[in-house]
Amino acid sequence: MHHIDVRIEKDVYDVNNRIASHNAEHLKAHGVRAFDLLGAIGSGKTALIERLVPLLIKKKKRAGAIAGDVYGDDDFKRIRSLGIPAYNANTGKECHLDAHLVEHAIDHLPLDEIDVLFIENVGNMVCPTDFKLGAEKRIVIVSSTEGDDVVNKHPMMFRDCTIGVINKVDLAEAVGANLDRMESDIHRYNPSMKVFRTNLKTGDGIVALLDEILSVNAAVK
């Protein structure tokens, strides 16, 4: 007979959630609104930041970012080229950011110079789900090129996020993806989730998405 000590897993999540709550309080104290961006590699997380930052500047809001990745600084360099404060958080072998890594990253950012902080999680549709970071909202991004069954294969990701984005809608026909099926699957797992269809190459759908991101209607995640 196998004996599993489930308390170990519970303790890990409890510790993470306590640090996440501390992160949320710390950010709020500095007037920073933070948003966790989740999705697979290539879904468009970095491209989303690249589209949102100029719109925020027009709104006279200052952006910052944490670029989470297992290794390397490719996304970090793209974000830094936008001229905003950013921190590169490499996780090593871990397939997700956790609240402690974000706590460390926050210490390296000029919070008093940031109004909106984007936390780009590691490209993965499974691992980040259970690890809250202290963000106000969690935004999950999928793309048509991942296949129209991508949502159905990762239900927990959508149950625990606030906003859904279906990206690369311009390629749906070419790859045989049914966008209506993707959106329907999202609402099957999270009926209240607002879903936005975007083409981040052209910026289509981005204005409405930003309005929803900045709306005050969600609990801290």
N, C-alpha and C positions, 0 to 999 in steps of 0.2 A: 504494500500500500504506500502511495506517495503522500507525503505531508507537505503542504505549502503554507508558509507563514504569510498570509495576506496582509498582516500589519505592516510589513516592510513597504509594500506598495502604497498603502494608505498613508504611512508616515511621510514618504517622499512627496506625495501630492499635497499633504497638509503643510509641510514646510514650504513647498513652492508657492502655495496659495497665500501663506502668510507674507512671504516676501513680495508677491504680486500686489497684495493690498498695501504694503508699505510703498511700493513703487508708485501706485496710483495716488496715494496721499502726497508723496514727495512731488510728483508732477503737478498735481492740483495746487499745491502751495506756491508753485512758481508760475501758475497760470498756463500750464501746458496741457493741450489736449492730445492724447496719444492714440494711434490706430495701428492695430496688428494686421499685417498683410500676409495671408496664407495662400499657398497654391503650389503646384508642381513646378519643377524646373521648366522654364520656357513658357509659362502660362501668361506672363506679362506683368509681374509684380514690379520690377524695376521700371519698365515702360510706363506703368501707371503713375509712379512717383514723378517721372519725367514730364508727364502730362499735367499732373496736379500742381506742381510747384509754380509754374508761370501763372496759373489761375489764382493761386493763393496770393502771389505777389500783387496781382491786380486788385485783390481784395484787401491789400495792405496788411497781410498776415505773413509772419516769418516762419519758414519751415525748417525742419531739421530731420535727420534720419539715422537709424541704426540699420546697417546692412548685415544680415545674418547669413552665414554660409559655412559649410563644412571646412572649406579651405580656399584660399585665394582672395583677391580683392577686385575682381572684374566689376561686380555690381557697385562696390564702394567707389571705384574710380568714376563710373558713370554718374553716380549721385553727387560726388564731390564737384564734378564739372558743372553742376547746376549753380555752384556758388553758395551752397548752404552748409551749415555745420553737420558733420556726419562722423560716425564711428563704425569701424569694421570689426564685427564680432564673429571670429572664427570659432566653431564648436569642436574642431578636431574630429573625433569619431562619432559625436552625437548628431542625430538627424533632426534636431529641433533646437530652438532657443528655449531657455528656461528663465524664470524670474530672476535668479541670481546673476546670470549673464547680462540680463538687461539692467539690473541694478548697477553692475560694474560699468556698463556702457554709459548709463546716465551720468555717472560721476565724471565722465570725460567730455560731457557736452555743456555748452554755455546755456543753461536752461532759461536764464533771464533774457536771452536773445531769441527764444523760440516760442512760437504760439501753437504750432501744429507739429507733432513728432510722428513720423512714420517708422514703424518697426517692421522691416522686411524679414519675415521668418525664413528659415531654411526651406529650400524647394522640396517639399514632401507633402503628400496628401494623408498621411497617417500619423506620424510621430508627434507633430505639434499640437494635435487636438486636445490632449489632456493637460497641457501646461499653459496656464494663464500667465500673462506677463505684467498685468497692471494697466492694460490699454482700455480705453473707453469703449471701443467697438472692435470686433474682429471681422475682417473683410476677406472672403474667400474668392479666389480668382481661378476660373477654369477656362480653357480655350477649346474651340471647335476641333482643333488638330489633335486633341487628346482622345477624341472619339465621343460620340453622344451617350455612351454608357459610363462615362467617367464619374458622374454624380452617383449613379446607382451602385458603383463599386466602392464608394467612400461615404456612406451615409452619416457617420459620426462627425465628419468635418462640417457638414451642413447643418446638423442639429445644433451645433455649439457655436455657430457664427451668426453675425448680425446682418450682414449685407452680402449678397451674391453678385458676382460679375461673370458674365459669359463673354469672353474676349475672342478676337479674331473671327468675328462674324462674317467678314468678307471671304473667308476661306471655307466656310461651311459646305457650300455646294461642291467645291473641288475635292473635299475629303469625304463627302457623303455623310456629313453630320446633320442631324435633325435638331435644330435649335429649340423647337417647341418641346421636344422630348426632354432635352436637358433642363429647361425651365420647369416643366411639369414634374420631373424627378426632384428638383430642388424643393418645390412646394409640397411634394409628398412627404419629405422628411422634415421640412420646416415651413409650415403653411404661412407663417407671418413674415417670412424673409422677403425683403424687397430685392428684386433682381434687375440688373441693368445689363444691356447688351452693348458691347463696345468694339470699336476698331481703333486700337491705340496707335496705329500707323497714321490715321487721319485725325484722330481726336473725336470721332463720332461717339456720342453718348456720355462724354466725360463731364460736361457741365452739370447735367442732372445728377450724375453720380456724386460729384463733389457737394452739391446741395444736400444730398441725403447723408453723406459722411459728416458734414458739419451740423446737421440738425441735432437738437438735443432731445434724444428719445430712447436712450439705451443705457443699461447698467454697465458698470466696469467689468471687463472680462480678463 
